[in-house]
Amino acid sequence: MIASLSATSLEDIAEKVEAGERLTHADGVRLYCSRDIHEIGRLANIVRERQHGDIAYYNVNRHINYTNYCVLRCKFCSFYRPYEKGDAPPHPRGLEVGHDGALSLPMAGDAPKLNSYEYTVEEIAELARQAAAAGATEVHIVGGLHPKLPFSYYLDMCRAICAAAPKLHIKAFTAIEIIHFTRISRPRLSIREVLERLRDAGLGSLPGGGAEIFDDRVHDEAYRNKVGEQGWFDVHGTAHEIGMYTNATMLYGHIERPEERITHMIKLREHQDESLATRKAAFNCFIPLSFIPEGSELGELPGPTGLTDLKTLAISRLMLDNIPHIKAFWIMQSAKLAQVALNFGCDDMDGTVVWYDITKREGGAGSTHQEMTIERMQALIREAGRVPVERDTLYRRVFRQGADWQVESSAAPR
Ligand code: SF4
């Protein structure tokens, strides 16, 4: 079946792409089965250049992972640490106090493999203040589902960041964390109430994590106890209803099949159709996340190859005709492959990041300092033949002078 499909011409799909027609599930599966990576890339670039020309976006941001304690044990996850009774280390990974009293994380090479940890609100606010002082426009905050922290911790976190760094956009909490907050709030709150309270405290938008693969078989095998697709879409639909923009992801390269990836994309496309037609906001960006097996319960799997990475990024651009941006997140696909992907349908590489505790391509051991300088990001983009443009979280162009910056006056996301 796959052998005969791989030899099939993509001519009819090319005609649809050139005419701006929507691709079907069968088209998407045929693209995955094709060995013609050059033609898939060429078609994805037609769509990419139609929407964004030669522009490739990046942002100056800071990731903060506030805790790795989690009540769940998703098999693909190498980040979580179980909470044991009696555990109370406030931040055992060791924030350091500098001579000026500022807190900082240990530098590259200094930190052992992460133990369990959690940050206080004050520590998070200090990290945000430092990020803003270094010129960041965004903090991207996600963490495990902590069994003890109350909902007020998350509200206080947003308020403290706003007070410490009022210009920073807070993009925080996956759909799974939002559902967790509905369960721990007292009295229990609905998804809408949780989102409205977080927005009132300063939350600007939601990242796209927690989607994994929208398929019951994959869900039951790899992350049985995690909220399924209905919960994920409920959170994002509600966010869109109240005017909050969000992103969407897909974790690929583990136990899912190519046709399940296409189904996942089509479910997102249908949701986006609804949001664009009936809600106040929608998805800004789709981020395919390349599974990194090391340190997870699925560590025996090989993980996706470079060709699977490139195909997935390009096919995402072709299938998701109504989501404006496709991101090659350099942490997940590697900086080298993300650079190549700028000519395989992608228009965004994410940002400077600085710290990323969730996963690490070269393995889980060692420091989680993972930083890309603005100069390197721009050089990678230019070498790919694209034009680097700094954006904020909502894809507004950023005009920068050192650590000082302004966004263009248009408030509408691109
Ligand atoms: S993926 Fe998220 S919810 Fe699942 S175990 Fe890891 S931190 Fe917890």
Residues whose N, C-alpha, C, O or C-beta is under 5 A from the ligand:
A	BS01	SF4	C70 L72 R73 C74 C77 Y80 G143 G144 L145
